Amino acid sequence: MVIRKAARVVPTGRQIKWQEKEMAAFVHFGLNPFTGKEHGDGTESPSVFQPSVFKPRQ
């Protein structure tokens, strides 16, 4: 029953439009550039975050 129901799932028009854009992005900005570490361990002080030039619309 579940397999038959799953086989009939059809995306909505809105989902199809989103898929047609063929573009997605994930931006993650953390403390690593300021600590020189590849991976943080969660113990970094927030005061380390000191960007000299930050242009979020760039």
C-alpha positions in Angstrom: 0.0 0.0 0.0 2.6 2.5 1.0 4.7 1.8 -2.1 1.7 2.3 -4.4 0.9 5.6 -2.7 4.5 6.8 -2.9 4.6 6.0 -6.6 1.7 8.3 -7.2 3.3 11.4 -5.5 3.3 14.3 -7.9 5.2 17.6 -7.2 3.1 20.8 -7.0 3.5 23.5 -9.7 5.5 25.6 -7.2 7.9 22.7 -6.5 8.5 22.2 -10.2 9.2 25.9 -10.7 11.8 25.8 -7.9 13.4 22.8 -9.5 13.6 24.4 -12.9 15.7 27.2 -11.5 18.5 24.6 -11.0 20.2 26.7 -8.5 20.8 26.4 -4.8 23.2 27.9 -2.4 24.3 27.4 1.2 26.5 30.1 2.7 28.1 29.5 6.1 30.3 32.1 7.7 31.9 31.1 10.9 34.9 31.9 13.1 37.4 29.6 11.2 38.9 32.4 9.0 39.6 34.4 12.2 41.1 31.5 14.2 43.2 29.9 11.4 41.6 26.5 12.1 40.0 24.3 9.5 37.4 23.1 12.0 36.3 24.8 15.2 35.6 23.0 18.4 32.9 25.3 19.8 35.2 26.9 22.4 36.1 30.0 20.4 35.3 33.3 21.9 32.7 35.4 20.0 35.1 38.3 20.4 37.3 36.6 17.7 34.7 37.6 15.1 36.2 40.9 13.9 35.6 41.3 10.2 37.4 44.4 8.9 35.3 44.7 5.8 31.9 43.0 5.7 29.7 43.5 2.6 26.8 41.0 2.8 25.3 42.1 -0.5 28.6 41.5 -2.3 
